[in-house]
């Protein structure tokens, strides 16, 4: 069983949009880059990452840098590291663990800067009012 611990080393965020102007509808682009994968110890891999959020139009920009420490059995870690050296994508458990932490931190920063969060808000469809059904017969 692979275990991933995520550590954030650098978090920078900047709001470009004037605070007095209402924020227009925006498109949010997120990007998670796994920079490398290093054997830190025999039973641990270190996975440095960079996560960026860009808004269109340029409302704000957020950047998160850090490292993930992956622990598990020697066989699992050897397989993960060898697949990385073969230019294969990292296992979903690593990417999911890192993205969960950085998305959570970026949502908190978005609240502080008063900008839209990088996750889509749920859309509740309007309920259509049902008109009473017509009787099937008339007297």
Steps between C-alpha positions, in 0.01 A plus 500: 500500500647831388476795739548862382572796729488843336709795616459853361818708492387807309158651444463825308180669392431836345177675413532716187138617477410825677318430825230757419407344164270200487671186377374398154426140403835323491657186366734321737798298378676272747827319437677245722858418396688215660854636469688182583516186711800434721591213729540671835546180701457136417142516627406850377470692174496879482271654238547877449206678335382839378130587486376815324161661456443761229185701440375636166454797500801564724324528836765322707776241497587238761810282520566217746832314523580206720598138536318175548659224706392158375549204732412136455657163441837488322346316206226758450744791521740330261219446250379863532852636455581276203176593325586869556842445340321343203309831461170343607253714697512472879242280674160664557536471879797740492339752266167486686661547841702801387209659313264457798735691730589780256138554395394529863775752577425701187130522588594649837728754330224585251268582787762731648553680168127506424538330161309204350624159619670268250232235534171519312210583724209257476221613274155424627257468209185708536202290587225520244162556657267229395165627391205296617416227259188533290228253576475224244124540472246781518147483615 
